[in-house]
Amino acid sequence: MKIDIEKICKSYDGPGKTQRQVIKDISFSINPGDFVIILGESGCGKTTLLNMLAGLENPTCGRILVDGSPIAGIHPSRSILFQQPALIPWLSVKENVAYGCKIRKDTQDLEYRVNQFIEIMGLTGAADAKPSQLSLGMAQRVCLARALVGHPQVLLLDEPFASLDTFTQAHIQEELVNLWMSESFTAVFVTHDIDEAIRLGNKIVVLAGSPAGISDIFDIDLPYPRNQHDPGIKALRTDILNRFKIAYSVKRRLADEI
Ligand SMILES: Nc1ncnc2c1ncn2[C@@H]1O[C@H](COP(=O)(O)OP(=O)(O)OP(=O)(O)O)[C@@H](O)[C@H]1O
C-alpha cells in the first residue's frame, strides 16, 4: 500500500472566527513496508498528521492518496495505536483483541489469529485476565495485538510507548520491529524521542516550525537491532539534533523579531 501525501495543510478553529494553521505544505511518500517515523517537538502537529493518515481528520488543503485514491475516512487496512492503552474494561484480554474484528464481521480463523497474536505478545498466561489486572506494558501489548489481528496493511502509532518505563519500552520496541519484519506491514510511528526514532525507523521525517513543515527526511539503511554505540547511529543522532538546533534558533529569532 503506497501512501502519497501531497501538499497538505491543516487549520483548526481558533478563538472567535480565527483559524490557526498547524501544518503547512507537507509532501512526502510512504512506500509499502516502510517504517516511517514522524519526529518533532511536542505540539508541532505530529498527531494531527497521523490522524489525517488514519482518516480521522481531513486536510484543510492538499490530499492524501492511498494506492492512488484519496483517503475517505477510517478503514480497517489502516490500524491505529494510541499513546494510552484504551481497552474495554469488562472484556478479557482475548475478547479485547478480537473485538474490532468481530464488529467488522472479520471472523474467519479469528480465534486462531487472536491466540497467535496473544502468544506473539507474550500474553498467553493473561488471555482471560481483565484490563484492570494488567500492567501498563501488558495493556499496550494487548492494544498492539488488537491493532494487528486484522492484518492491517498500515499500522499508525501515536507515541505508543511514551508512558512505559525504559526497560519495557526497549522490549516492546524490539517486539514491534520483529513483528514489522515478520508481518510486512507499513508502520508510521509518531515520537518526539530521537533515540526511539533512530532505533525503529528506516525513514525519519522531521517536522519543525509553526505551522509545521518538513525540515528534513533521513533515510536510514542500518540493520536491526540497532546499537546506539554504532558510529553510524551516533553520527545520525548528532545530525538530527543539529537540525533541531537550527530550527529552534530560527524560531527564536523570528519570535524576537515580532
Ligand atoms: N481538534 C483541535 N482543535 C484545535 N486545535 C487543535 C486540535 N487538535 C490539535 N490542536 C492543536 O494543534 C497543535 C498540534 O497538535 P498535535 O497534537 O498534532 O501536536 P503533537 O506534535 O502531536 O503534540 P504532542 O507531541 O504533545 O502530542 C497544538 O497546538 C494543538 O493544541
PDBQT file of the ligand as one rigid body, heavy atoms in Angstrom, charges set to zero:
ROOT
HETATM    1  N1  LIG A 301      -9.106  19.461  17.470  1.00  0.00    +0.000 N 
HETATM    2  C1  LIG A 301      -8.295  20.501  17.650  1.00  0.00    +0.000 A 
HETATM    3  N2  LIG A 301      -8.786  21.766  17.702  1.00  0.00    +0.000 NA
HETATM    4  C2  LIG A 301      -7.975  22.824  17.870  1.00  0.00    +0.000 A 
HETATM    5  N3  LIG A 301      -6.632  22.733  17.986  1.00  0.00    +0.000 NA
HETATM    6  C3  LIG A 301      -6.087  21.509  17.943  1.00  0.00    +0.000 A 
HETATM    7  C4  LIG A 301      -6.886  20.326  17.775  1.00  0.00    +0.000 A 
HETATM    8  N4  LIG A 301      -6.056  19.255  17.764  1.00  0.00    +0.000 NA
HETATM    9  C5  LIG A 301      -4.809  19.734  17.920  1.00  0.00    +0.000 A 
HETATM   10  N5  LIG A 301      -4.821  21.078  18.042  1.00  0.00    +0.000 N 
HETATM   11  C6  LIG A 301      -3.655  21.956  18.195  1.00  0.00    +0.000 C 
HETATM   12  O1  LIG A 301      -2.778  21.684  17.118  1.00  0.00    +0.000 OA
HETATM   13  C7  LIG A 301      -1.424  21.742  17.568  1.00  0.00    +0.000 C 
HETATM   14  C8  LIG A 301      -0.732  20.451  17.193  1.00  0.00    +0.000 C 
HETATM   15  O2  LIG A 301      -1.281  19.408  17.998  1.00  0.00    +0.000 OA
HETATM   16  P1  LIG A 301      -0.811  17.901  17.851  1.00  0.00    +0.000 P 
HETATM   17  O3  LIG A 301      -1.499  17.116  18.913  1.00  0.00    +0.000 OA
HETATM   18  O4  LIG A 301      -0.994  17.472  16.450  1.00  0.00    +0.000 OA
HETATM   19  O5  LIG A 301       0.742  18.021  18.160  1.00  0.00    +0.000 OA
HETATM   20  P2  LIG A 301       1.804  16.897  18.552  1.00  0.00    +0.000 P 
HETATM   21  O6  LIG A 301       3.063  17.245  17.847  1.00  0.00    +0.000 OA
HETATM   22  O7  LIG A 301       1.240  15.553  18.312  1.00  0.00    +0.000 OA
HETATM   23  O8  LIG A 301       1.955  17.139  20.110  1.00  0.00    +0.000 OA
HETATM   24  P3  LIG A 301       2.386  16.102  21.292  1.00  0.00    +0.000 P 
HETATM   25  O9  LIG A 301       3.746  15.579  20.938  1.00  0.00    +0.000 OA
HETATM   26  O10 LIG A 301       2.414  16.969  22.508  1.00  0.00    +0.000 OA
HETATM   27  O11 LIG A 301       1.337  15.032  21.328  1.00  0.00    +0.000 OA
HETATM   28  C9  LIG A 301      -1.461  22.011  19.067  1.00  0.00    +0.000 C 
HETATM   29  O12 LIG A 301      -1.234  23.372  19.281  1.00  0.00    +0.000 OA
HETATM   30  C10 LIG A 301      -2.866  21.631  19.466  1.00  0.00    +0.000 C 
HETATM   31  O13 LIG A 301      -3.302  22.416  20.523  1.00  0.00    +0.000 OA
ENDROOT
TORSDOF 0
